[in-house]
Amino acid sequence: MTEIKKANRNWVFWLTLFVLFCASVYILRSVLLPFVAGIIIGYLLDPLTSKFTKLGLNRTLATFLVLFLVIITLVPALIILFGVIDEQLGRFIAVVPQYIGSLIKKIEPLIIELQDRFPNLEPDKIKDYLRNNATNGLKLVGSVFRSVITGGFAFFNLLSLLLITPVVTFYMLRDWDKFIAKVDSLLPRSSKASIRQQAREIDRTLSGFIRGQFSVCVLLGTYYSLGLYFVGLELGVLVGFIAGLISFIPYVGSIVGFVVSLGIAFAQFDSLMPIIQVVIVFITGQFLEGNFLTPKLVGENVGLHPVWVMFALLAGGVLLGFLGLMIAVPVAAIIGVLIRHAIENYKKSSLYLDN
């Protein structure tokens, strides 16, 4: 009876702590984003920093070196990327009316066929409606994208991401081993071995998914952008970049990129060959992702089912916005590991064995 009461008290303690943690995250969600971003970046860069320390560098110097390498690699790439996207958006906005006119000419036989079947339809009004609304809509979308990239994107989430995230990343990288040792020292002695095992499994899942999926997204975004650029598709770099970026959501990135690219291609090109080339770009991209990139970089046994990932991202986005999207996969991985261990313990318990 004493053991049961003790176990119940432990459950109450951990449940209360969990509820307080969730409530704190929800209340502070508006200020947590740069800190969470810094922690995630620190986690992603920790293996590289550890490799430098193994070569004889102290942790602080290794941290400076890793952040320096990231900055000199990432910043020029982003400047070039945003410059190309801005140029494409400006050109696209200028030729939107021409594309709309071309698209309406291509669907004119369909409008005529609809008029034959439904005599009350007025084709001229349909054309005017499509022309006016499509033109205004595409111009608005293009203008918003351009303003975000040239003005607001640099100050994303105000200035906090640029000022606080690098500082948090530096301290997380420098003191990562100290944080882990401190947390390890606070673990309950009776459950320390089990918690360590679960933590290793969580780390394996996260490293396999986040680091691997990040690599997949970058490679896919680069492939789609270059492929659509060489096809000659307006906004090809932007569409390819976005398609690769959201490829961490299973199937969504490729479907969105394919549909948007196909719509632009139908409006832009008069011949069938460029449209076929756009289709080939996405078919080969999916083939590379499914057969080479994901199996090699992410692995097949990370323990995160695509449906579970989509649910976690949707729930995180609804509850906490962009912050929720950032922590959705780590939280899903932790919950998945805990549920698997709970199921294993249940199967070893009398509650399961006595039935």
C-alpha positions in Angstrom: 0.0 0.0 0.0 2.9 2.4 0.8 4.5 1.7 -2.6 1.1 2.5 -4.3 0.8 5.8 -2.4 4.3 6.7 -3.3 3.8 6.0 -7.0 0.6 8.0 -6.9 2.4 11.0 -5.3 5.1 10.7 -8.0 2.5 10.7 -10.8 0.7 13.8 -9.2 4.1 15.6 -8.9 5.1 15.0 -12.6 1.6 15.7 -13.9 1.5 19.0 -12.0 4.9 19.9 -13.2 3.9 19.1 -16.8 0.7 21.2 -16.6 2.6 24.2 -15.2 5.2 23.9 -17.9 2.6 23.8 -20.7 0.7 26.8 -19.1 4.0 28.7 -18.9 4.8 28.1 -22.5 1.3 29.2 -23.6 1.4 32.4 -21.5 4.9 33.3 -22.6 4.5 32.2 -26.2 4.9 35.8 -27.6 8.5 36.1 -26.1 9.8 32.5 -26.4 10.4 32.4 -30.1 14.0 33.7 -30.2 15.0 31.5 -27.3 13.4 28.4 -28.8 15.1 29.2 -32.1 18.5 29.6 -30.4 18.1 26.3 -28.5 17.1 24.4 -31.7 20.0 25.9 -33.7 22.3 25.0 -30.8 21.1 21.5 -30.8 21.6 21.2 -34.6 25.2 22.6 -34.4 26.3 20.7 -31.3 27.7 17.7 -33.1 29.9 19.9 -35.3 31.1 21.8 -32.2 31.9 18.6 -30.4 34.0 17.4 -33.3 36.1 20.5 -33.1 36.6 20.0 -29.4 37.8 16.5 -30.0 40.4 18.0 -32.3 41.9 19.9 -29.3 40.0 23.2 -29.4 38.3 24.4 -26.2 34.5 24.7 -26.2 34.4 28.5 -26.5 36.8 28.6 -29.4 35.0 25.8 -31.1 31.7 27.6 -30.7 33.1 30.8 -32.2 34.5 28.8 -35.1 31.2 27.0 -35.9 29.1 30.2 -35.7 31.7 31.9 -38.0 31.5 29.1 -40.5 27.7 29.2 -40.5 27.6 33.0 -40.9 30.0 33.2 -43.8 28.2 30.4 -45.5 24.6 31.3 -44.8 24.5 35.1 -45.1 25.9 35.3 -48.7 23.6 32.5 -49.8 20.5 34.2 -48.3 21.5 37.6 -49.9 21.9 35.9 -53.3 18.6 34.0 -52.9 16.5 37.0 -51.9 18.1 39.1 -54.7 17.0 36.5 -57.3 13.6 36.1 -55.8 13.0 39.9 -55.7 14.1 40.2 -59.3 11.7 37.4 -60.3 8.8 38.9 -58.4 9.3 42.3 -60.0 9.3 40.7 -63.5 6.3 38.5 -62.7 4.2 41.4 -61.4 4.9 43.3 -64.6 3.7 40.5 -66.9 0.7 39.3 -64.9 -1.9 40.9 -67.2 -0.2 39.2 -70.2 -0.3 35.8 -68.4 -4.0 36.3 -67.5 -4.8 37.1 -71.1 -2.9 34.1 -72.3 -4.7 31.8 -69.8 -8.1 33.1 -70.8 -7.4 32.4 -74.5 -6.4 28.8 -73.6 -9.6 28.2 -71.6 -11.8 29.9 -74.2 -12.8 26.6 -75.9 -13.9 25.3 -72.5 -16.0 28.5 -72.0 -17.6 28.0 -75.4 -18.4 24.4 -74.6 -20.0 25.4 -71.4 -22.1 28.0 -73.2 -23.3 25.3 -75.6 -24.4 23.1 -72.7 -25.7 26.0 -70.6 -27.2 28.7 -73.0 -27.8 31.2 -70.2 -24.1 31.6 -69.5 -22.6 34.9 -70.7 -19.0 34.1 -71.8 -17.9 37.8 -72.0 -18.8 38.3 -68.3 -17.0 35.1 -67.3 -13.9 36.3 -69.2 -14.0 39.8 -67.6 -14.5 38.3 -64.1 -11.6 35.9 -64.5 -9.3 38.6 -66.0 -10.1 41.3 -63.3 -10.0 39.0 -60.3 -7.0 36.9 -61.3 -5.0 40.0 -62.3 -5.7 41.8 -59.0 -5.2 38.7 -56.9 -1.8 37.7 -58.5 -0.6 41.3 -58.3 -1.5 41.5 -54.6 0.2 38.2 -53.8 3.3 39.2 -55.7 3.4 42.6 -54.0 3.0 41.1 -50.6 5.8 38.6 -51.2 8.1 41.3 -52.5 7.5 43.6 -49.6 8.1 40.8 -47.2 11.4 39.8 -48.8 12.8 43.3 -49.4 11.5 44.9 -46.2 9.8 43.0 -43.4 11.6 39.6 -43.7 14.9 41.1 -42.4 13.1 42.1 -39.2 11.2 38.9 -38.9 9.3 38.6 -35.6 10.5 42.2 -34.9 14.1 42.5 -34.1 14.3 39.9 -31.4 15.3 37.0 -33.6 18.3 38.9 -34.9 19.4 40.2 -31.6 18.6 37.4 -29.1 18.8 34.2 -31.1 22.5 34.4 -31.9 23.3 35.1 -28.2 21.1 32.2 -27.1 22.7 30.0 -29.7 26.2 30.9 -28.6 25.6 30.1 -24.9 23.7 26.9 -25.7 26.6 25.7 -27.9 29.3 26.7 -25.4 27.5 25.3 -22.3 25.6 22.4 -23.9 27.6 19.7 -22.1 27.2 21.6 -18.8 23.4 21.8 -19.3 23.2 18.1 -20.0 25.3 17.2 -16.9 23.2 19.5 -14.7 19.9 17.9 -15.9 21.4 14.5 -15.4 22.4 15.2 -11.8 18.8 16.2 -11.0 17.3 12.9 -12.3 15.6 10.7 -9.7 18.1 8.0 -8.7 15.6 5.1 -8.9 14.6 6.0 -12.5 17.8 7.5 -13.8 18.7 4.5 -16.0 15.2 4.4 -17.6 15.2 8.2 -18.1 18.6 8.1 -19.7 17.5 5.4 -22.1 14.4 7.4 -23.1 16.5 10.5 -23.5 18.9 8.7 -25.8 16.0 7.4 -27.9 14.5 10.9 -28.1 17.9 12.3 -29.2 18.2 9.6 -31.8 14.7 10.3 -33.1 15.3 14.1 -33.1 18.7 13.9 -34.7 17.5 11.5 -37.3 14.4 13.6 -38.2 15.3 17.2 -37.6 18.9 17.2 -38.9 18.1 14.8 -41.6 14.9 16.5 -42.7 16.6 19.9 -42.7 19.2 18.5 -45.1 16.4 17.0 -47.3 14.6 20.4 -47.4 17.7 22.3 -48.4 18.6 19.8 -51.1 15.1 19.6 -52.4 14.6 23.4 -52.4 17.9 23.8 -54.3 16.9 21.1 -56.8 13.4 22.5 -57.4 14.7 26.1 -57.6 17.4 25.3 -60.1 15.2 22.9 -62.1 12.3 25.5 -62.5 14.8 28.3 -63.1 16.4 26.4 -66.1 13.0 25.5 -67.4 12.4 29.3 -67.5 9.4 29.4 -65.2 8.7 32.8 -63.7 8.9 32.7 -59.9 10.6 29.3 -60.4 13.2 30.0 -57.8 10.7 31.2 -55.2 8.2 28.4 -55.8 11.0 25.8 -55.7 12.5 27.3 -52.5 9.1 27.2 -50.8 8.3 23.7 -52.0 11.6 22.5 -50.5 11.2 24.5 -47.3 7.8 23.0 -46.5 8.8 19.5 -47.5 9.2 18.6 -43.8 5.4 18.4 -43.9 4.9 15.0 -45.6 3.7 15.4 -49.2 2.6 19.0 -48.7 5.7 20.7 -50.1 5.8 18.7 -53.3 2.0 19.0 -53.9 1.9 22.8 -53.3 5.0 23.4 -55.4 3.7 21.2 -58.3 0.2 22.8 -58.4 1.5 26.4 -58.2 4.3 25.7 -60.8 1.8 24.0 -63.2 -0.6 26.9 -62.9 2.2 29.4 -63.7 3.4 27.2 -66.5 0.0 27.0 -68.2 -0.3 30.8 -68.0 3.3 31.5 -69.1 4.1 29.1 -71.9 2.3 28.6 -75.2 3.9 25.2 -76.0 3.5 21.9 -74.2 7.2 21.1 -73.8 8.0 23.5 -70.9 5.0 22.3 -69.0 6.2 18.7 -69.4 9.6 19.8 -68.2 8.0 21.3 -65.0 6.2 18.0 -64.4 9.5 16.1 -64.9 11.3 18.3 -62.4 8.8 17.4 -59.7 8.6 13.7 -60.6 12.3 13.3 -60.5 12.4 15.4 -57.3 10.0 13.0 -55.6 11.9 10.0 -56.9 15.2 11.4 -55.5 13.5 12.2 -52.1 11.8 8.9 -51.7 14.6 6.6 -52.9 17.8 8.4 -51.9 17.5 11.6 -49.8 15.0 10.5 -47.1 16.3 6.9 -46.6 19.9 8.1 -46.4 19.6 11.4 -44.5 16.5 10.8 -42.3 16.4 7.0 -42.0 13.4 4.8 -42.0 13.3 4.1 -38.2 13.1 7.5 -36.6 9.7 6.5 -35.1 7.7 9.5 -36.4 4.8 8.5 -38.6 3.9 11.1 -41.3 0.3 11.4 -40.0 1.7 12.0 -36.5 4.0 14.7 -37.8 1.2 16.4 -39.8 -1.1 16.4 -36.7 1.7 17.8 -34.5 2.4 20.6 -36.9 -1.3 21.5 -37.3 -1.9 21.4 -33.5 1.2 23.4 -32.8 0.4 26.0 -35.4 -3.2 26.4 -34.1 -2.2 26.6 -30.4 1.1 28.6 -30.5 1.5 30.0 -34.1 5.0 29.9 -35.5 6.4 29.0 -32.1 4.2 25.9 -32.2 5.5 24.9 -35.6 9.0 25.1 -34.4 8.5 22.9 -31.3 5.9 20.6 -32.8 8.3 17.9 -34.1 10.5 17.8 -30.9 7.4 17.5 -28.8 5.9 14.9 -31.1 9.2 12.9 -30.8 9.2 13.1 -27.0 5.6 12.1 -26.7 6.1 9.2 -29.2 9.1 7.8 -27.2 7.2 8.2 -23.9 4.1 6.4 -25.3 6.3 3.5 -26.6 7.9 3.1 -23.3 4.5 3.3 -21.5 3.2 0.5 -23.8 6.3 -1.6 -23.1 5.8 -1.2 -19.3 2.1 -2.0 -19.7 2.9 -5.2 -21.5 5.2 -6.2 -18.6 2.6 -5.3 -15.9 0.1 -7.6 -14.2 -2.7 -5.5 -15.7 -1.7 -6.9 -19.2 -0.3 -10.3 -18.2 -3.3 -11.4 -16.0 -5.8 -11.0 -18.9 
